[in-house]
Amino acid sequence: MLECPHITPKTMLNLDERYHSYLDGSKKMRIDGGEERVIAYGWNCDGNDITGHYVTTENYKLFYNMEGSFKRMEILAKVAQGA
C-alpha cells in the first residue's frame, strides 16, 4: 500500500502491482463464470476526494472502495461492429 498525504490522507493500493500483469491479455479476470480481459484500471473520485478504483474489462466496469473491496459492477454497452 502507498501513502500519498499530498493527494489524500487515505492509504492507497498500488494498482499497477495489482492489475498491470492483466493488461497483455495472458491473465484474465473470472466474472460470472466467464474470463474477461482487463482493458484499463484507474482511480475514482467524487470531485473532492479519491473514493476508490475501477477496472474495465471487455464487458464490465468493476468498482472498488479504497480498501480494495468490491462495490458494484456495470455492464458495458456492446459497440456495433461494421463499416
C-alpha positions in Angstrom: 0.0 0.0 0.0 1.1 3.5 -0.8 0.5 6.6 1.3 0.0 9.9 -0.6 -0.7 12.5 2.0 -0.4 15.4 -0.5 -3.3 13.8 -2.5 -5.4 12.1 0.1 -5.0 11.1 3.8 -6.2 7.6 2.9 -3.8 4.7 2.3 -3.9 3.8 -1.4 -3.5 0.5 -3.1 -0.8 0.1 -5.7 -2.9 -0.5 -8.8 0.0 -1.3 -11.1 1.2 -4.0 -8.7 -2.3 -5.5 -8.6 -3.5 -5.2 -12.3 -0.6 -4.4 -14.7 0.1 -8.1 -15.4 -3.5 -8.4 -16.7 -3.1 -5.8 -19.5 -1.3 -8.0 -22.0 -4.2 -10.5 -22.0 -2.3 -13.5 -20.8 -4.1 -13.3 -17.4 -7.9 -12.8 -17.2 -10.4 -12.0 -14.5 -13.1 -14.5 -13.9 -16.5 -12.8 -13.8 -19.8 -14.7 -13.5 -18.0 -17.9 -14.7 -16.5 -16.2 -17.8 -13.0 -15.0 -18.4 -12.6 -11.3 -19.1 -9.5 -9.5 -20.4 -8.6 -6.3 -18.5 -8.6 -3.2 -20.7 -7.9 -0.4 -18.2 -7.8 0.5 -14.5 -7.6 3.7 -12.5 -8.8 5.8 -9.6 -12.4 7.1 -9.0 -13.1 10.5 -7.4 -16.1 12.4 -6.3 -14.8 15.8 -7.3 -13.0 16.3 -4.0 -11.5 13.0 -2.8 -10.3 9.7 -4.3 -13.1 7.3 -3.4 -11.8 4.0 -4.8 -10.7 2.5 -8.1 -12.2 0.8 -11.2 -11.2 -2.0 -13.5 -12.6 -2.0 -17.1 -12.8 -5.4 -18.8 -14.2 -6.3 -22.3 -17.8 -6.3 -21.0 -17.8 -4.8 -17.5 -16.6 -1.9 -15.4 -15.9 -3.0 -11.8 -15.8 -0.5 -8.9 -13.9 -1.0 -5.6 -13.5 1.1 -2.5 -10.2 2.4 -1.1 -9.6 -0.8 0.8 -10.0 -2.8 -2.4 -13.4 -4.3 -1.6 -15.8 -4.8 -4.5 -18.7 -2.3 -4.5 -20.5 -2.7 -7.8 -20.4 -3.8 -11.4 -21.7 -2.1 -14.6 -22.3 -4.0 -17.9 -20.8 -2.0 -20.7 -22.9 -1.5 -23.9 -21.7 -3.5 -26.8 -20.4 -1.4 -29.7 -21.9 -2.3 -33.0 -19.3 -3.6 -35.4 -19.5 -2.8 -39.1 -18.3 -0.3 -41.7 
